[in-house]
Amino acid sequence: MKTVKIIVYLLIAFTWSWVNWFTGLQYLSAGNNDKAIGHFVTFFFIGVYGPAISSVITTLYFDGLKGLVGLLKRLLVLKAPAKVYLAIILLPVFILASAIGLYYLFVGQIGRVDFTAIFAVPGLLLVALLAGPLGEELGWRGLLLPELQKKYSAVVSSLIVGIIWYCWHIPLFFAPFGTLVSGAPLTFFPLLVYLVFVICLALINTWLFNNSKGSVLITILMHLSVNAGLLLLFFPALKDNYKLLYLLATPALLLFTVWLGWKTAFKNKNAAPISG
């Protein structure tokens, strides 16, 4: 593990993202009017790509052109066991279905099911892809995770990535959107639940990564599947409460993560060694 490489990567990633996000937040300081929101959205999207940009720069500097080609090849790896693709498709449905059930039991009515929402799926997937997975995974799972796994176990590496990933989002806590705690009072419990949510996803993505011979594309697909929350699209009455629903999904996500860890320790003993 190259500690200096990790430090350089994190410095570039955080600086790129935080400078853009705090710049965007300045436009909101006078009020959340349409013009200010428009400026923030621009800087939000630019900032999201900090991890990917940093991974390219850092890899090119420390590992040269050959290392960069190896990094980018991870974006093309589609071959993975069926269980990996089943997890990508079914896990977000499972956790959001549990959240809808909890919402119905403890919060209020869930409204009618709108099957015509299926026509909005392509557009939602595109926006969700551009607003996170495409800008993040090449960094978190393409560079940081494999570098950490050269020294630490899959679990320890995942916990480190998860905490860093959570901290990277901090400026968005003060934004109207961007995280599950954005646009609401920053109290201890939601912040803790969001931390659990992020760490669980980090652990699951490590398992996916290690079971697909280091495919960043696979982790992008999982990140996209979770962020898009397609199941919620069919419940229009819940659209204004999607952040609460994701927080309510955390117990099911935690249970799945614990079960997966008990079964697999988040690694695949038969996977090819991760180098680079």
C-alpha positions in Angstrom: 0.0 0.0 0.0 1.3 3.4 -1.0 0.3 5.8 1.8 1.5 8.9 -0.1 -0.6 7.8 -3.1 -3.7 7.6 -0.9 -3.0 11.0 0.7 -2.5 12.7 -2.7 -5.6 11.1 -4.0 -7.7 12.3 -1.0 -6.3 15.8 -1.1 -7.2 16.2 -4.8 -10.6 14.6 -4.5 -11.7 16.5 -1.4 -10.3 19.8 -2.7 -12.0 19.6 -6.1 -15.3 18.6 -4.6 -15.4 20.8 -1.6 -14.2 24.0 -3.4 -17.0 23.5 -6.0 -19.7 22.6 -3.4 -18.8 25.5 -1.1 -18.8 27.8 -4.1 -22.3 26.5 -5.0 -23.5 27.0 -1.4 -22.5 30.7 -1.5 -25.1 31.2 -4.2 -27.7 29.9 -1.8 -26.7 32.1 1.1 -29.1 34.9 0.0 -32.0 32.5 -0.5 -33.1 29.4 -2.4 -34.5 31.1 -5.5 -34.4 29.5 -9.0 -31.3 31.3 -10.1 -29.4 30.4 -7.0 -30.5 26.8 -7.2 -29.4 26.7 -10.8 -25.9 27.9 -9.9 -25.7 25.4 -7.1 -26.7 22.5 -9.4 -23.9 23.4 -11.8 -21.3 23.4 -9.0 -22.8 20.3 -7.5 -22.4 18.2 -10.6 -18.8 19.5 -11.2 -17.9 18.7 -7.6 -19.3 15.1 -7.8 -16.5 14.2 -10.2 -13.7 15.0 -7.7 -13.0 11.3 -6.9 -12.9 10.2 -10.6 -10.7 13.2 -11.6 -8.4 12.6 -8.7 -8.1 8.9 -9.4 -7.0 9.6 -13.0 -4.4 12.3 -11.9 -3.1 10.3 -9.0 -2.8 7.0 -11.0 -1.1 8.7 -13.9 1.5 10.4 -11.6 2.3 7.3 -9.4 1.7 4.5 -11.9 2.2 6.1 -15.3 0.2 5.5 -18.5 0.1 1.8 -18.0 -1.4 2.1 -14.5 -4.0 4.6 -15.9 -5.0 2.1 -18.7 -5.4 -0.6 -16.0 -7.6 1.7 -13.9 -9.8 2.6 -16.9 -10.1 -1.0 -17.9 -12.0 -1.7 -14.7 -14.8 0.4 -16.2 -15.3 -2.3 -18.9 -15.4 -5.4 -16.8 -18.9 -6.9 -17.1 -18.2 -10.5 -16.3 -19.5 -11.4 -12.8 -21.4 -14.2 -11.1 -25.2 -14.2 -11.4 -25.4 -13.4 -7.6 -23.7 -10.1 -8.2 -26.3 -9.0 -10.7 -29.1 -10.3 -8.6 -27.8 -8.1 -5.7 -27.7 -5.1 -7.9 -31.3 -5.5 -9.0 -33.0 -6.9 -5.9 -31.2 -5.2 -3.0 -32.5 -1.7 -3.7 -36.0 -3.2 -4.2 -35.8 -5.1 -0.9 -34.6 -2.2 1.2 -37.1 0.3 -0.3 -40.0 -2.1 0.0 -39.1 -2.4 3.7 -39.0 1.3 4.0 -42.4 1.7 2.4 -43.8 -0.9 4.9 -42.3 1.0 7.8 -43.6 4.3 6.5 -47.1 2.8 6.2 -47.0 1.4 9.7 -45.5 4.4 11.5 -45.9 7.6 9.4 -48.9 7.6 7.1 -50.5 6.5 3.9 -48.4 5.5 0.9 -51.0 6.5 -1.8 -51.7 4.7 -5.0 -49.3 2.9 -7.3 -48.6 4.6 -10.6 -47.6 2.0 -13.2 -47.2 4.7 -15.9 -44.1 5.8 -14.0 -42.2 3.1 -15.9 -41.8 5.6 -18.8 -39.8 7.9 -16.6 -37.2 5.2 -15.7 -34.7 5.9 -18.5 -34.5 9.6 -17.6 -34.2 9.0 -13.9 -31.4 6.5 -14.5 -29.5 8.9 -16.6 -29.7 11.7 -14.0 -28.9 9.3 -11.2 -25.8 8.0 -13.1 -24.4 11.5 -13.7 -25.2 12.8 -10.2 -23.0 10.3 -8.3 -21.9 6.9 -9.5 -20.0 8.0 -12.6 -18.1 10.6 -10.7 -17.3 8.6 -7.5 -16.7 5.0 -8.1 -13.6 5.2 -10.2 -12.0 6.9 -7.1 -13.5 5.0 -4.2 -13.5 1.6 -5.7 -11.1 2.1 -8.6 -8.2 3.4 -6.6 -8.8 3.8 -2.8 -10.3 0.3 -2.1 -7.8 -1.8 -4.0 -4.9 0.2 -2.5 -6.2 -0.3 1.0 -6.8 -4.0 0.4 -3.1 -4.4 -0.2 -2.6 -4.0 3.5 -5.9 -4.4 5.3 -8.8 -7.0 5.2 -11.9 -6.4 3.1 -13.8 -5.4 6.2 -11.3 -2.9 7.5 -10.7 -1.4 4.0 -14.5 -1.0 3.6 -14.8 0.7 6.9 -12.1 3.2 6.0 -13.6 3.8 2.6 -17.0 4.2 4.1 -15.9 6.8 6.7 -14.0 8.8 4.1 -16.9 8.6 1.7 -19.2 9.9 4.4 -16.9 12.8 5.3 -16.5 13.7 1.6 -20.3 14.5 1.6 -20.1 16.9 4.5 -20.6 20.2 2.5 -23.7 18.7 1.0 -25.2 18.3 4.5 -25.8 22.1 4.3 -27.3 22.0 0.8 -31.0 21.5 -0.2 -30.1 18.1 -1.7 -27.2 15.8 -2.3 -27.4 13.5 0.7 -30.1 11.9 2.9 -29.7 14.5 5.5 -29.5 17.6 3.2 -32.2 20.2 3.6 -33.1 19.2 7.1 -31.9 20.1 10.7 -28.6 18.4 11.3 -29.3 16.4 14.4 -27.4 13.4 15.8 -29.7 10.6 14.9 -30.2 11.2 11.2 -26.4 11.8 10.8 -25.7 8.5 12.6 -28.2 6.6 10.4 -26.7 8.1 7.3 -23.3 7.0 8.4 -24.6 3.5 8.9 -26.2 3.6 5.4 -22.9 4.7 3.7 -20.8 2.2 5.5 -23.2 -0.6 4.6 -23.0 0.4 1.0 -19.2 0.5 1.2 -19.1 -3.1 2.6 -21.5 -4.3 -0.1 -19.6 -2.6 -2.9 -16.4 -4.2 -1.6 -18.0 -7.6 -1.9 -19.3 -6.8 -5.4 -15.8 -5.5 -6.4 -14.0 -8.5 -5.1 -16.5 -10.9 -6.7 -16.2 -9.3 -10.1 -12.3 -9.3 -10.3 -12.1 -5.6 -9.5 -14.9 -4.3 -11.8 -15.6 -0.6 -11.2 -18.5 -0.9 -13.6 -20.3 -3.3 -11.3 -20.0 -0.9 -8.4 -21.2 1.9 -10.6 -24.3 -0.2 -11.4 -25.0 -0.9 -7.7 -24.5 2.8 -6.8 -26.8 3.7 -9.6 -29.4 1.2 -8.6 -29.5 2.4 -5.0 -29.4 6.1 -5.8 -32.1 5.9 -8.5 -34.6 4.3 -6.1 -36.8 3.1 -9.0 -39.4 1.5 -6.7 -40.2 4.9 -5.2 -41.0 6.2 -8.7 -44.2 4.1 -8.6 -45.4 5.8 -5.4 -45.9 9.4 -6.4 -47.4 10.3 -3.0 -44.0 9.5 -1.4 -41.8 11.6 -3.7 -41.4 14.5 -1.2 -40.4 12.0 1.5 -37.7 10.1 -0.3 -35.0 11.1 2.1 -37.0 9.8 5.1 -37.7 6.6 3.1 -34.0 5.9 2.5 -33.4 6.5 6.2 -36.2 4.0 7.0 -34.5 1.6 4.6 -31.3 1.5 6.7 -32.4 -1.3 9.1 -33.0 -3.6 6.2 -29.8 -2.6 4.6 -27.9 -3.2 7.8 -29.5 -6.6 8.3 -28.5 -7.6 4.7 -25.0 -6.3 5.3 -24.6 -8.3 8.5 -25.9 -11.4 6.8 -23.6 -10.9 3.8 -20.6 -10.4 6.1 -21.4 -13.5 8.0 -21.7 -15.5 4.8 -18.7 -14.1 2.9 -16.6 -11.8 5.0 -17.1 -9.5 2.0 -14.4 -11.2 0.0 -14.1 -13.9 -2.6 -11.3 -16.2 -1.9 -11.2 -17.3 -5.5 -10.9 -13.8 -6.9 -7.9 -12.8 -8.9 -5.4 -10.7 -7.0 -6.1 -6.9 -7.3 -3.0 -5.1 -8.4 -2.2 -1.6 -9.7 
